[in-house]
Amino acid sequence: MQLREIAVNRAAPGMGTDAETSALVVQGLRKTFQRPAVDGLDLVIRAGEFYALLGPNGAGKTTTLRMVAGLMPPDAGSITIFGIDALAKPTAAKQITAWVSDEPMIYDKLTPLEYLAFVAGLWGIEPGLAERNARELLRWLELAPHAEERCEGFSKGMRQKVALAGALVHDPKLIILDEPLTGLDARAARLVKDVLLQKVAQGCTVIMTTHILEVAERMAERIGVIAQGKLIAEGTLDELRRQAGSKVGDTSLEDVFLTLVAEPAP
Amino acid sequence: MSGDTALHPRPLAWLARQESRLSWRDLVWLMTAGYRWRSRSVAIWLIFVAVAMHFLAYGMVARFAGVTEESGVDAFSAVTGSIGLSFFLMLSQAVEQVTRLFYGRGDLDLLKSSPVSLRRVLGLRVFSVAVSTIAMTVFVAAPFIDVLVLRGGPRWLCAYGVSVAGGLAASGIALVLTAALFDLMGARRTRLASQIVAAVIGSAFIIAIQVVAIVSIGTLSQSAFFQSDVVLAHAPGPQSLLWLPARAILGDPAALLIVAVTGLAIFVAPMLLLAGRLGDYAMAAAAADVATGHVLGKGMTGFFLGRFRPSSSAGLLRRKEWVLLLRDPWLASQSLMQLLYLIPPAIFLWLSYGSSAGGLVVLAPVLTMAAGQLGGGLAWLAVSGEDAPDLIASAPIAPRRMIAAKVESVMIAVLIVFVPFLVAMAGRSIRTALIVAAGIALAAASSTLIQVMFRSQAKRRYFRRRQTSSRIATFAEAFSSVAWAGTAAIAASESWMALGPAAVALLVLTGAWLIRPK
């Protein structure tokens, strides 16, 4: 079954001329809590790319993504999403962005359909189109039989699928996911992965953090490794192997990752 | 780990220590919201409150220190009324705690999988409910009892004994009530039902007394009611068993003994009778918590959000807030509970409708105060109790617009609640109704603004503990509501002195704005 391409009649205000080449450009991004969480991070993600961001616990992955999604202001640096300065024009940047976290934050007292109607309304999607998108997503994510039930009785996997449907109902150009597969069973995880790959095939850009290295290895076109708030390695799996000093085609991502993060950040 | 430790289950005393440590940490968390640095200021604050309460108690009860058993039925009636009020508050607290005992702790799986008897642990926890109910009652009653002891002699110390007996009895009855709800409604509905029962019990007695007082003697005063001719005419003779708790408080040792034994029996009997089923209730509660397939649909409120239709983002946010509130009976009952206290003034309004408009003046502060409290509660739910903060923060809406929409949702909800009162008032005096409307709007808007200034991120289920988010916000909200209530009352009396409390309310708002978290 193919997820049909969701069309949205929406203007993307403030789009720059280089929007087609770079989905996300992050420069000199910094955020300090008790210690630097993100420390001068530079990152470029191409449009239509599936990018996995890896790193040990506390490396700064979630903080980075939360700043990109507009959930947290950086202390310094710039974030450009499809040519839009996300710090200067946050509303325009958010219009083409979606955020999914590891802990699905949905409204227990709403049904999935109501939740999607609410999200589509927030993003200003035309109602008829929003309803078609919502029903398509619910069907694709096997939530259609539960479309009129309140989410309070849902399992973690079902809640995560509702959250993912919410992220996709407004057809974002950039989807930011923080550990979206945590706690999902094999079937739900497969569904979520399939949906994300479909979206990338349709031209959407995905940036995702994960601790499941196999997922990054199989799905991502490029992988970034972050440690102590800095990007310490980036590239395809073969490029990462070379950066880790391993033999191409001979080492798993897990070995490469452990080698890279074992070395002190430059 | 030694073999001995592994083979011998821990004794009851060890479990009791463990339970008391958990309860103590719960209490500390409730007061400090988990911030260690708050412990010292909380301790200072508690000492300040205790001292202030003693002064307040002195002003309120010192003149009654000479009351004795010989003072007659009118003294018994007044004391029994106070005991009744305290007991229903204790019962309300105990029902809530017993419910939390079955649903609240996340350690049931650990306990069930351990060699410890679940029945003994739950029995211990019911006992800890009694201890905490007694402790809370004593904390509130102590200043009054101390003043009476100071002025009237040590016989008043018996009041502490009555407090203990009352706490035990309240806990026993709470256990029976909760067990009855489990049997009648099932585990899934019991939590909500018992929370509502607890809230209603806590307010029902005082409201019922006020209503009867208004209807019978035309006053809102409970103390005047208990000593009124109407009550005394129907009161039993001085030897009635009804006066036993009052006699015990006034220093009759035999009465105290009977009250203490009765309280103990009311606590122990259900414990013994229900001991074998406590584990079943706990497991049913745990199963209800994790059960899936609990299908609830849109219901009537689906009208607000159920359809895809053109709408502004502000309109969507407003409707979302209303739907979430209407679909959560516990939250709705908690936030609207204050409205129950409007029943007595509503009856007062109804009864005095035919008399002069002057009677309406007394309603101005009541309605204004209630609007401030309701507005604050609803604003906390809308602003701090947002269930999907990431979704809202990542949506393409300016934060200022989002906050404005939430404030509008609160103000409209408050307006809907108070309009019937204002219309009734306007029928008698349009001028008074306009003044009260302004008071309601200002009080609700001030409380809402304070909640916006001190917004934090919290779960909606912590609504009852929202004051721990910010003590400053809690007090600022209370002070501003009181100041606006005073303003409305004086303005309704046609005096320019109303500008005084209005200035205080504005000062409170300015102060809150200056010290708000940046």
Chai-1 contact restraints between the chains, C-beta under 6 A:
chainA,res_idxA,chainB,res_idxB,connection_type,confidence,min_distance_angstrom,max_distance_angstrom,comment,restraint_id
A,A69,B,S394,contact,1.0,0.0,6.0,A-B,restraint_1
A,G70,B,S394,contact,1.0,0.0,6.0,A-B,restraint_2
A,L71,B,D390,contact,1.0,0.0,6.0,A-B,restraint_3
A,L71,B,A393,contact,1.0,0.0,6.0,A-B,restraint_4
A,T91,B,P396,contact,1.0,0.0,6.0,A-B,restraint_5
A,T91,B,A398,contact,1.0,0.0,6.0,A-B,restraint_6
A,K94,B,S394,contact,1.0,0.0,6.0,A-B,restraint_7
A,K94,B,P396,contact,1.0,0.0,6.0,A-B,restraint_8
A,Q95,B,P396,contact,1.0,0.0,6.0,A-B,restraint_9
A,W99,B,S394,contact,1.0,0.0,6.0,A-B,restraint_10
A,S101,B,D390,contact,1.0,0.0,6.0,A-B,restraint_11
A,M105,B,A388,contact,1.0,0.0,6.0,A-B,restraint_12
A,M105,B,D390,contact,1.0,0.0,6.0,A-B,restraint_13
A,I106,B,A388,contact,1.0,0.0,6.0,A-B,restraint_14
A,Y107,B,D387,contact,1.0,0.0,6.0,A-B,restraint_15
A,K109,B,L324,contact,1.0,0.0,6.0,A-B,restraint_16
A,K109,B,R327,contact,1.0,0.0,6.0,A-B,restraint_17
A,K109,B,D328,contact,1.0,0.0,6.0,A-B,restraint_18
A,T111,B,K298,contact,1.0,0.0,6.0,A-B,restraint_19
A,E114,B,L305,contact,1.0,0.0,6.0,A-B,restraint_20
A,E114,B,G306,contact,1.0,0.0,6.0,A-B,restraint_21
A,A117,B,F308,contact,1.0,0.0,6.0,A-B,restraint_22
A,F118,B,L316,contact,1.0,0.0,6.0,A-B,restraint_23
A,F118,B,K320,contact,1.0,0.0,6.0,A-B,restraint_24
A,G121,B,S311,contact,1.0,0.0,6.0,A-B,restraint_25
A,G121,B,L316,contact,1.0,0.0,6.0,A-B,restraint_26
A,L122,B,S313,contact,1.0,0.0,6.0,A-B,restraint_27
A,L122,B,A395,contact,1.0,0.0,6.0,A-B,restraint_28
A,P127,B,F308,contact,1.0,0.0,6.0,A-B,restraint_29
A,P127,B,R309,contact,1.0,0.0,6.0,A-B,restraint_30
A,P127,B,P310,contact,1.0,0.0,6.0,A-B,restraint_31
A,A130,B,F308,contact,1.0,0.0,6.0,A-B,restraint_32
A,E131,B,F308,contact,1.0,0.0,6.0,A-B,restraint_33
A,E148,B,G297,contact,1.0,0.0,6.0,A-B,restraint_34
A,E149,B,V295,contact,1.0,0.0,6.0,A-B,restraint_35
A,R150,B,L296,contact,1.0,0.0,6.0,A-B,restraint_36
A,G153,B,T292,contact,1.0,0.0,6.0,A-B,restraint_37
A,G153,B,H294,contact,1.0,0.0,6.0,A-B,restraint_38
A,S155,B,T292,contact,1.0,0.0,6.0,A-B,restraint_39
